[in-house]
């Protein structure tokens, strides 16, 4: 059948669907074409021509094509004169890749966003993308999304992944984040209206445990399904067709593909195979060891990308920790770092498309961040040589020339169970099952055949809704299934009208669920290993550190039925391997006096480390492993104050040296970990420990904290200091003398008549960071919501470094930029504030926001000079009326609240109105999401070099999108069909619209030439 004829038939099908008429016979599904140099194996077969061209350009990278990129390339910098960024000031060139964090920018927490209006921030971010494109730079967006379930920041690791999928409790909240991404992408246009292609990198570094989407907080199955949902929603529901999608776990993988691919969502959802890894070891003068590790992993990833027809990229890299570029700009080791890395990649992984480092955020002290040299530093000359070594490293017109757009390779039709996710627990007697089809149009589906079968003989009929989704319900009561901890395996089966069964998206497509709530854990049983059914289940609980997840497995029990086998492999004498389990919320171990375990050692005499993070302090004990017998290990916590125990602060945690593991600290255990550190010498470089029955023992009365306000309403405003009680400078300095730098302090007039203030005047003689503090002695701020203070700025563009210290030794940092003069009230939310985060200690909680627990015992309040403006010679600010005020209570105008939300409210169990944060795009009314086939030929996608916005939503399921997608406008959530919208716009007010449409259909059937003119230059949609 010819292309024109097929187009005509498809258009008639769409129009007849609108009128409720019988459809013409569906076109048979065609085999997928083989991907070649003329095609791109892209996740979105309806991608714009420019997006396909970018894909091909990056995929086909070879030695000499490597691009250098930087996060916040122009809007963050160290040098005060670097108005276009430090890289540009040093080299006169822009990086070839610009990065921003959409998750933070869209909520106003990071440049270029500001304020809480997501749509306004989307416009600003889109304009920055346009500016970057005009400079010759490719753009990539990451997303440090706040936790959609709790509202905490990205380091709030409360598990929510499954609840973000269709039907999930917080799916509506998460969809709002995705809507803002869509708005950004669809507004990023060149002056001629061309959509700019963007690389979107969601859910990065998921194999680490520091993000809510990371290891131990989201299973591999949950992660993959959430990633797929992000792509499906943006591509198929929102009609965004100018995105490439990057998958980027963090290193290292020792060159093994299994670990890297463990959470890989699949080729239908990924375009860029990325990798994040930072050099933190400053012991060596060169970077050879780190580069060798990177090359080993990137070679593996590069091979995977080549085999799949995908792009490989070093999506994040840099020097951090001890290896970071120094604040002074001097004494940096290996200033040829960038050139050495680029040379190694060009030689060993020549298809690496780009390597992108992080932002030069600046700051001072331990919070200083710079990922490139800057003007006047000891690395400037070598960085200039690097930038000049190859024109392709930096931005250029050729870099963003998207004129060569290959065809999008068609995708194999598939069907998968979206919810429930493999491993989920089912606690409701009615189980909703959602199945998503990809790579096939609705007209090709035999919808009557769609079922989900179980391994107990049930068959659940599925009903098509829209956006490629089918839904069905399994009634457990009718099926005789109890919530009894048993398992059930579900398998989806959807056929096309020619009798072919759609392939599973992964493996055999089956999903296994368990019935009933997870049994409540016994606090005393730290780890028995008996509850795990597989190695994968065990590995989903523990995050690896300096080792591979596969090195922790189940084995025969030493006491129970199962035990854990900890296999270690050392690469050098200073190496270590470890596994950590995090607790959210924190656990209370204060009712026990010791920890015991069964241990079968290997006689290696390496250093075995049992580690507990309690109250923010990392404690360690070191059982001997110099024998091979099985024995019980007992580690004592000591008395109530921690005296006489076996645990001591980790040697690297110098800020807590001498701290005892008291019952108070044991009441807040955040993590438990096991490590093996190499003792070097002639000892073996690999071995195994078998560990079983890790338990708490020696019961005692648990720690009872002092009474604290239980709700915000119990809290009252607390004045920290209004400075009215000081008679002179000496009294002020005595009160603020906790850091001994009081010579910079004096009393001055406050913002109102008769008020007083603290004045801080300093000439940077002793460095950029100079601090004063008031000791608060454990003051209780429970229930307080905001720290308020009056600040008099000096317009210097430096900053006040504000820190809140707790009695647990944590310090939370917030910067107040002095870009204003005169008095200004500053209000800083205390809990869950992504800008007020832990900077010390440098442990697993670093970067986290304050929690309610942190407010119970405040040690001190710190103010410091933070030199951000290198050209300034001093800082002069004043502080007045410092107070903390309670969290805001509920609105007293209940009716107004209801009206404002207009249906977005529901009642909780107590009958109170709460915002409905759920959503289910898989279960929409088909009448609001009409079924209409796309009027284009699936075999010819991209042949005309069009922009790909042909009115198809990219689902490949026949759910056509609003044609406004062609101009970058946001499509409706219901994904209204292009055919219906076009027809409705053409209906006249005289009621002759139906006649008009019928006439149009006749013309389509009889006037092929006319129809071809109408349809020419329409982008063809590929088969999914």
N, C-alpha and C positions, 0 to 999 in steps of 0.2 A: 504493500500500500504506500502510495507516495506521501511525501511530507505534507504537501498542501491539503490533500484529501483528509489525512489524519487530523490536521488542524481544524478543518471544517467540521468534521464529525465531533471532535471534542468540544468545539464551541456550541454546536447544537445541543449536545448533552447538557452543557452548563445551562443554556437558556431554558431547555425543557424541564430541567430540575426546578428552576425558579417557578415555572408555571404549574408544577405538580404533575407534569405529563410523564408518560413512560419513557425511560431512557433508551437510546439506541444501544445495540450490543456493545459491550465494553471491548476496548482494544486489548489484545493478548499481551501479557507481560513478555518483554524481550530479554534475552540474556544480556548481562552486563558486558560492555566493551572492555577489552584489556587496556589497562593503564599504560601509557607510553609517554614519550617526550612531548607528544602533542596533546596530552591530557594531564590533568592534575587530580590526584586522589584526595580531594578536598572534602571537609566535613559537610559543607553546604553546597549542594549541587546547583543551587540558585544564586550562588555568590556573584557579586557584581564583577564586571570584567576587570576592574582595577584590583579587586581582592584576589581573583584568580591569577592575575599577573604578578602580584606580590608573592603569592604562594610559589609560583614557578621560579621567580627570581631567587628567593631564599632557598628553595629546595635544591636548585642547581648550583649552589655556591661551590666554589673550588678554591684551591690554594691561591691566595691573593685577593679573595673576595670578602674576607672576614671584616665585619663591621664592629665598631666600638660604640657602646651605648652607656648612658648614665641616667639614673633616676633624678628627677628635678634638675635637669641639665642646665637650665638657665635661671630658675627662680629660687634656688638655694645656693649659697656660696660662702666661702670663708673670707676671701679678700673683700674689703669694703668697697673697692673700686670695680669689682667684677659684676657689672650690671647685667651682663649677658652670661654669667656663670664663670667659674674658675677655669674650665677647659677652654672656653673661648678667649678669656683674657690671656692665657698662656700661649695659645696657638693661633688665634685668629680664625679658628674653625669650630664648628659645632659638632658634637657627636652625631654619628649616623643614625642612632636610635635614641629617642627620648622616652622616658618612662614617667608615669604618674600612678598614684594609687587611687583608683576610682572609689573604692570602698570608703576611704577617709575623705577624699576631696568632696564627694557628693554629700557627705554629712557635715561639711564645713570644718573638719578637724585637721585638714592639711591643705596646702596650696594646690591648685588655685581657688579652692572653695572657701567660702566664709558664710557663717550663719547656717541656719537649719533648713532652708528652703532647697530641697533636692532639685527641683526643676530649674531654679535659678542657677544653682551650682552646675547642673548639667550643661546649661548654656555657656557658662564661663569655661568649663573644662573643654567643651567642644571647640570654643574659639581658640583655646591654647593648642588643641590638636591641629586646627587650621594653620596657626602660626608656625608650628613645628614643621608641618608639611611644606609650607612656603620656604622654610629654611633648608629644605632638602633632607629632612629627618623622618624616618619611619617611627611610628608611635606604638608603644606597648602599655597596656593598663593591667595593673594587678588589683587586688581587692582585699584589704584587711577589714573584712566585714565584722561589725560588732555582733555579738551573739544574739540572734533573732528571738531566742526564747527568754532570755533573762534581761536583755538590754545592756549587759556588761560588755566590755570591750572584747577584742579578738582573742585575748589571752584568757578570757573566762571560758574554761574548758567544760562547762556543764554540757552534757551530751544532748544534742538536739537534731542531728542530721536526719533521722527518719521522720521527724515531725515537720520537716521543710518540704517534703514531697507532697504530691497531690493528696488532699484530704487530711494533711497533717495539721497539728494544732497551731503551728506558726508559719504555715505555707503562705498565708496572705501577707504576713510581715516580710517574709523573704522575697515574695513577688514584687513588693514595693522597691526593694533594692535593685532587682533585675529591671524593673520598669525604668529606673533612673539610668541604668547602664544603656538600655535601649534608647532612651531619650538623648543621651550623649552621642551615641554612634550615629543616630539618624539626623543629628544636627551638625555633624562634622563634615562640612562640604566645602569644596573649592568654589571659587567665584562663579564658575559655570554650572554649579549645581551638582557636580560629580561628588559622590560620597567617597570619603577618604578611607582606605582600608586600615584596620586597626588590629593589632595582636592583643587578644584578651587572655589573661593568665589567672583564672580563678583557682581558689583552693590550693595554693602553692605549699610546698614543703610539708605535705600531709603525712610523711613518714616520721616527722618529729612529733613531739607531744605538747608543743607550746600553743597551738591553735585549737579552737573548738572543733575544727574539721580534721584534726590530726589523729595520729596513732593513739590507741587506747580510748579515744573519745568517739570515734566513728570507725566502725568495722570496715574492712576492705570492700565488702558488698555495699554498705551504706555510702561510702565515699564514691564509688563508681556510679551508683545510681543518682546521687546528688549532682555529680558532675554532668552526667547525661541530661538530667532535668534542666540544668542551667542552659545547656546548648539547645535542647528541645524548646524551651520556653522562649529564649531570645530569637532563635531561628524560625521556629514553626508557629509560635503564637504571636510574637511581637513583629514578625516579619523583618528582622534585622539581617541583612545580607552583606554587610561589609566588615565582618569579624572573622579573624582566624583564631583558633582556640589552642592555647598552649598548656601542656601538662608538665609540671616541674617539681618532682620530689627533691628533697635535699640529699646531698651526699653523706656517706660514701657507700658504694656497692661492691667494691673490690672487683669491678669488671664483670659482675654476674648479672645477667639479664633477669633472672627469676625475681630477685628482690625489687628491681626497678619496675617490672611489669606487674607486680602483685596487685597494685591498685589502678592499673591502666584501664581507662573507661572503654577503649576500643577505637578502631580506626574511623568509625562513622561519626565520632564526636571530637577527635583530636587532629590538629594540623601540625603542631610543633611539639617535638619531643625535647623537653627542656631539662635543666639540671641546675641546682643551686648549691654552691659550696664556697666557704670562706676560709682563708688562711689566718689562723689565730696563734700559731706557734712562732715566737720571736727568738727562739734559741739559735737558729742557724743564720749565717750571714747571707745565704742565698735562699731561693724559693724552690729549689729543685725537687725536694721530697714532696712538697705539696703539689707542684705542677705534675709530677709523675702520677700521683694519685688521681688528679683530675683527668689527665690524658687516658689513663686506664679505663675510667668510667665513661668518658665521652666517646672513646672508640667503640665501646659496646653500644652506647646509645646511637652513635652515628650509623653503625651497622644495622640496628633495628630500624632507624629512620629510612635508610636506603632500601631495605627489604620491603618496607611498607609504602614507599613512595611519599615519605613525609619529610619535614624540615627538622634539623637538629640545631639546637642553640644552647649556649651557656647563659641561661636566663637570669642568673644572679651570681656575682662573684665579688670578691674584694678582700681587703686586709682589715681585720677587726680584732677586737680583744687586745692582747699584748702586741700584736703585729700591726695595729692600726697606725696610720700616719700621725706623728706626734703633734701636739698642739703648738709647740714651738716652731715646727717646720724644720727641725734639725735632728741629727742623729738617727735618721731613718735607714734601716738596713735595706739592701737590694733595691735601689731606686730604679733599676732597669726592669722591674717586676712586670710591667705591662708588655714591654717588648718581648721578654722571655716567654711569657704566656702565649702571646700571639704567634710567635715563631714555632712554639711547640704544637699549637693547634694546627697551624698551616701545614706542618710536616706530618703529624700523626692523625689528625682528624680534619682533613681539608674541606669537608662539606659543612663545617660549622658555619652557620649563617651570621651569627653575631654573638658578642660577649658583652654583658651589661653589668656595670658596677652600680653601687648604691649612691645615695645623695650626700652632698657636703652640707649637712645640717648645722655644723658648727657646735656652739655651746662651749662649756669649760669643764676642766677637771675630768672626772671619770665619765661624764656625759658627753665629752667632745667626740664629734663624728666627722670624719673627712675620709672619703674613699678615693680621692685623687690628690696629688700635690696641688699647690696654688702658687700664685705669683710670689717670688722671693724665697721660696723654700728650696731645700736641698734636692728635691726631686723634680724641680721645674725643667731643667735642661734635658734630662732623660725622657721626661714625658713629651717634650716638644719633639725630640728625635723620633719617639714612637709615633706621634701623630703625623709626622712628615714622612714616615717610612713607606706608606702606601695610601694612595688617594682614596681607596675604598673604605678605609677605616672611618672617615669622617663624612659629614653630610654633604650632599651635592644634588644637583638637578637629576643626574643619572640615577641616583639612589632611589628617587621617587618617580621614576619614569615607568608608568604602568601601561604602556602602549601594547605590549605583547601579552595577550590574554589567551592562554590555551583553553580547550574545552574541559569542562568538569566531567570526570569519569563517573558513570552511573554507579549506583550502589546496589548491592544485593538486598532484596527485600528481607526483612526480619521482624520478629515479634518477640517481646520480652515481658515478663512480669515486672511492673514498676513497684507496686506495693501489694502485699508486704515484701520487705526485703529479706533476703536469705539471712537466717539467724534471728529474725525478729521474734518477739514474744507476743502471743495473742491473748488478750485478757477480756475480750468482748465475745459474746456468743454469736454475733453476726460478723463474719469476716468479709470485708469488702476487698475485692481483687481488681486491680487495674492493670491492663495490658496495653502496651504501646507498640504500634506498628511503624516501621521505618522503611523507606525505599520502595513503597508501592502505593499507587493511587487508590482512592476509595472504589472507583468503578471496577477495579481489578479484583477486589476482595469478595470472597464468598462469605458474607457476614453471618449467614446462617450456620456456618461451620465452626464459628469461633467458640471454643470451650476451654476450660481449665479442668484437667483431670487430677486426681489424687492417687497416692499409693494405697489408699484404703477403698478405692472403687467408686468414689463420688465423681460426678461430672457437673460442672457449674457452667450454665449457659451464659455467654457474654453478649452484651448489647453495645453497639457502636454509638458513641456520642459525637465527638469531633476532635480535631487536632491529632487524629491518628489513634485515639484512645478507645478501648473497650472496657466495660465494667461489668462485674457480676458479684453476687453475694452468696457465700456459703453459710447456711444456717447450721450452726454446730449442734443445736438441740435436735433438729430434724435429722441430722446425720448421725446422731448418737455419739458425738465427740465431747469429751469432758475436758475441763481445764485442769488437767491432772499431771502436768509436766511432760506429757508425751509429745511426740513429733508427728508432723505431717508434711509430705512432700507434694508440691504443686507443680504442674507442667502445663504450659500454655500451648494451644494448637490453633493456628489460624491458617486457612487455605485461601489460595486465589481461585478464581472461577475456572481456571484450567486444571484444577485438582492438585496443584503444587502446594506443599506445606511450607510456610515461611520458616526460614532458618532461625535458630535461636541466636540472640546477640552474643552469647558467651556460653561455651561448653554445651551442655544439653538443654540449657534454659530452665532447669528445675530450680525451685526455691523451697527450702525446708524451714518450717516455723516450729516453735515450741509453744505449747498451750499452758497458760497460767502465768501469774506474776513470778518474777524471779524470787526464789526463797530468800528471806532476809538473812544477810550475812551475820554470822556470829563474830563480834568484834575480836574475841580472843583467838579465833582461827585466822591468823594472818595469811597463811597459804597452806592448804592441804594437798592441792593438785588433784584431788579425787573428783572434783565437780566438772572437769574439762572432758569433753568428748573427743577432742582432737588436738593436735599440735597447733593448728591454726587458731583454735579457740583460746588456747593458752597464750599464744603470741599476740593475740588481739588485746590482751590485758597489760602486757609489759612492753615498754618501748626500749629498743636497743640503744646503747651508747658506745660508739667506737667498735661496734661488732654488727653482725647480721642477725636479723630476727630469727632465721632458721637455726641459730646456735642454741636456742632454748627449746627443748622438746620434752615430751612425756616419756617416762620409762617405768619399769616395775617398781612398785613402792618399797620403801625401806620399813614402813610401818603401816601405812594405808594401802589401798589398791594401786595407787599411782604415786610417782615422785617426779621431780623435775631434774632434767639433765642439762647442766650448764657446760657447754663446750667452749673452750677459749682457744684463740689463735693469736699469737703475738708476732707483729711485724718487726719490732725492735725492742731493745732493752727497756725503754721507757714507756712501752705500750700498756694499755689496759683495755679490758672488756667489761661491759656491765649491762644490767637490765633494771629498769625502774618501773614501779607501779605507783600511779598518782591517785590520790583520794579527793573526790569532789562529792559532797563536802568533806572537810577534814575530819579525821577520826579522833576519838577520845580514848587514849591508851593510859590515862592517868590512874585507872583503877587496877593496874597491874604493876608488879615490881621487877619483872624480868621477861626476857624473850628466850625461847628455846627452839631448837630444830634438830632433826636427825641429819647427819652428814656423813657421806662416804667420800673421803678425800682421795686425791691421787698421789699423795706423797711428794708433790712437786716443790713444796716449800716456797711457793709464791705468796704474795700478800692477798689474803681473802678479806674483803671489806664488806661489813654489814652496815648499811647507811640508813639513817632516819632523818627526815627533815621535820623538825618539831618546832612550832612557833616561829618559823622562818629561819631557824638555825640548823645547819647541817651537822649532825653528830655521826661518828663512826666508831666501830669496834672491829677488832682484827683477830678472829679465831685462827688458830694454827691449822695448816693443811700439810704437815710434814709426815703424816702417816697415811696408810691406805685402809685402815679399819673403819667400820661403821660405828659411830658413837653419837651421843647426845651433846650438843653444844648449849651452854647456858650463859646468857649475857645479862648482867644485872643493870638495872636502871639507877640503883642507889636509893637513898632515902627521899623524903618529900622535896628536899632542896637539891637532889642530885648528887649528894656526897656519897663516896664509896662505890660509885657505879663503874661499869666497864666502858661506857661511851664518853667520848670527848669531842669537842668541835673539830671538824676536818682541818687538816694542817693548812689548807689553802684559804680557809675562812678566817683570815687574821682579825677581822673586825669583831669576831666573837670569841677570840682566844680567852680561855679561862671560864667561859660560860658553862654552867652545870645543867644537866638534863633533868630539870625539876618537873614535878607533877604538873605545874602550870603549863610548861612548854609541851609536855606529853599530852595535854588535853587538846592540842591542835596539831596532829600529825598529818602533814600534807603529802608525804610520799615515803615509800620504802624501797630500797634498792640493794642489789648484790653486785659487787665488783670483784674482779681478779686483776691485780696489778702485777706486772712483771717485776721480779726481783733480780733479773739478769743473770750473769754468770753462766755456769754450765747447766742451768735448769732447763727443762723442756720448754719449747716454744708453743706447745699445744697440749691440751689435756682435757679432762672432764671431772666435774664435781657432780655428785648425785645428792640432792637436797630434798627433804621431806618434812612434813608436819611442823611447819613454822607456826609457833603459837605463843600467845601471851600467857604468863603464869604468875603465881604469887599474888593472889587478889588482895586488894587493900581499898580503903575508902577513896573514891575518886575525888579529884580536885573540885572544889566548890568555889566558883568565882564570886566576887562581891556582887551584890544586887545591882543591876543596871536597868535603865529604862527599857521596857520590852517593845515599845512602839514609838514611832516618831512623836506621837501626841504626848508622851511622857516627858519628852525632852524640852528644855527651856533655853532661851537665848543665853549664851555665855559670853561675857566680855573678857577677852584675852588681855588686852591692854589698850586703854584710852589715853595713857601717858599723863593723865591729869594729876596723879599722885606724886610726881617727881618734882622735888624742889629745885634741883639743879642738874647739870650734866653728869656729875659724879653719881648721883642716885640712879639716873638712867643707865649709865654704863655698868653699874653694879648689877642691875636687874637683867641686862642683856650681855652679861660677861661670860657666857658658857663657852665661847670660842676664843676669848682673850684678845680680840682685835678691836677693843672698844674705843681706841683713839680716833676712829672714824665717825664716832657718834656724838651728837649734841641735840639739845632740845631746840625746837623751833615752833613757830605758830602753826596751828592746825587749820583746817579748811573753814571753820566757823569761828566767829568772834569768841575769844576767851579760851578756845581749845588749844591743846598742845599736840605735838607730833615728834616722832623720832626722825632726825636728819642724818643721812648717811652720805659722807663726802670723802672721796677716795681718788688718788691719782695713779693707780695701777702700779705703784712702785714695787709691790710684792707679787705681781702677777695679776692676771685677769680675774681670778676667783679669790674673793676675800670675804669672809663670812663673820656674822655675829649671830648669837642665838639666845633665846630665853628658855631656861629649864622649866618644864611644866610638871615634872614629877609624877607622871602617870595619870594625868587628868582624863576623865571619862567624857568622850564626845559622842557616846552612843545616841543614836536618834537624830544627831545634828546632820543637816543636809548641805550647808553651804558655809564656806569661809568668806567673810566679807571684810574688806579693808579699804581705806582711802589712800590713794597713792598720788604723790606729786611728781610728775615726770620732768625730765630735763631735755627731752627731745634729742638725746644723744644717739638713739638707735642701738644702745646697749640694752641689757636686760637685768631685771632683778631675778636672781635665782632663789625661789622660795622652796624650802624643804620642810616637810613634816616628819619628825622622827617618832617612832613608837618604842615602847619599853622592850619589845622583842628584837630591837636592833634594825628594823626596817626603816628606810628613808624613801619618801615619795617626793618627787621633784616637779615643779611647775615654773615656767618662765613667764615673766611679765615684761613684755617688750616696751622699752621707753621711747616710743616714737611719738610721744605727745608731751606737751608742756602744761603746767597747771594741775589742779586737783581733778581726780577721776576716781569713781568708785569701782572697785574690782570685786567680782563675785565668782568664786571658784567652787563648783560642785565637788563634794568630797568623795562620794562613792560612785564607782563605775565611770569615772572621768578619764577618758583616754589621753588627756593631756597632763594628768596628775598621776604619774606612774612610778613604780618602785625602781630606783636606780642603785640601791644597795640593800642587801648583799647581792653579789653577782651569782645568783642561784637560779633554780628553775622558775621562781616567781618574778625574776627581773622582767620589767616591762609591764607587769600586771597593774591594774588600777587598785585603788584602795577598796577594801570591803568593810562591811559592818564590824567584823571582828577586829579590824585594824584600829577602829575608832575607840575601842574600850580602854586603851591605856596609852595616852600621848605623852611622849618623853620631852620633846622640845620643838620649838618653832625657829626656823633658821631663815635669815635674809642674807643674801650675798650679792656682791657685784658679779656680773657675768658679761665679760667684755666681748661683745659681738662686732663692734665697729673698730677695726684695727687703726683707723685714723684718729680716733678720739684719745684724749690725754687724761680723761678722768670721768667720774660719774658722780652725780649729785641728785639724790632723790629723797623723798620724805614719806613716812608711813604714819597714818593716824587711824584711831578707832578700829582696832582689830577685834572681830567677834565671830563666833560661830552661831548659826541660827538653825532651828529645827527644819526637817524636811517638810515640804508643803503637804498639807492634808488634802483630802478629796474636795472637789468643788462643792460649794454649798448651793449652787444653782443647778439642781438636778435636771430640771426640765430643759434648761438651756443646753446642758451637756448632751441630752438625748437628741435634741433637735440638730445640734451641730454635727453629730455623727450620722444621723439619718439612716438608721438601719444597720450600722456597723457595731451596734451594741447587742449583747446578750446577757442573760442572767446567770450568775454562778450558783452553786449549791445553796448559798445563803440568801439568794434572791436579789443580790446586788447587781447593778449594771456594770459589765466589764466589756472592754473592746473585743470584738470578735476578730481574732488574728488568723483564723483558719482560711483555707481556700481549697478548691478542688477543680482544677482546669480539666481533669479527666471526666468530669461528671456534669458537663454543661447541657442545657436543654438544646437538643439538635435544632429546634426552631430558631434559636438565637445564634446558631453556628451551622448554617445550612450546608448540606453536602453538595458540592459542585466540583466537577472535574476541571482541572487546569487545562486551558485551551492551547497547550503547546505540545510539541513533540518531544518525548523523553529521550530520544536518541541523539538529539542535535544540540545539547546544551552548550551555549557559548560560541557556536560557530559564527554568529554574526558579529561578534565582538561587542555586543551590546553591554549595557551595565548590569544585566541580569535581573533587573527589577521589572518583571513582566507581569506582575499581578498575582503570582503564585506565592504562597506563604512559605514555601520551602519544605513543607511537611512531606511532600511526595504522596500524600494521602488523599488528594483531591479537595482539601480544605483551602479554598482560595482566600487570599488576604485582601484587605482594603487597598485599592490602587493608590491610596495616598502614600503607600510605602515607596512609590516611585519618586516622590519628591522629598523623602526623608521624614514624612510626618508619622506620628505614632499610630500603629494599627490598633483596632479595638481589641479588647480582651477576648471577645467572642470570635475573633478572626472572621469577620463577615466576608462573604465571597465577593470576588471582584465582579463576577457576572451579575450577581444580584444588585450590587451597588450601581453598576453602570446602567443596568436596565431601569432601576428605580429613578435614577437621575434623569432619564430620558422620558419618563412617563409624563404626559401633559395633564393639566388640571381639568381637561374636558372629558377625561375617562376613556380616552382612546389609546391608552398605553398598551393594552394587551394586543390590540390590532397591530400596533406599531411593532411589537416584538415578534408576532407571528410573521409579519411581512419581512422583518429582518431575517428570520430563519429561512424563509423561502429564498431570499437573496443569497444567503450563505450556501444553500444547497445548489442553486442554479447558476450563480454568478461567481465561479471560482476565481476569476481574475480580479474581480472587485474585492473579494474577501482577501486575496493575497496582498492587495495594496493595503487593506486595513491592517492586516497582521504583519506585514513586513517590518523588519527591525525590532519585532518583539523578541525579547530574550527567551530562548527555549529552556524549559525546566527539565532537569535530568531526573531519571528514575531513581528512587531511593530504595 
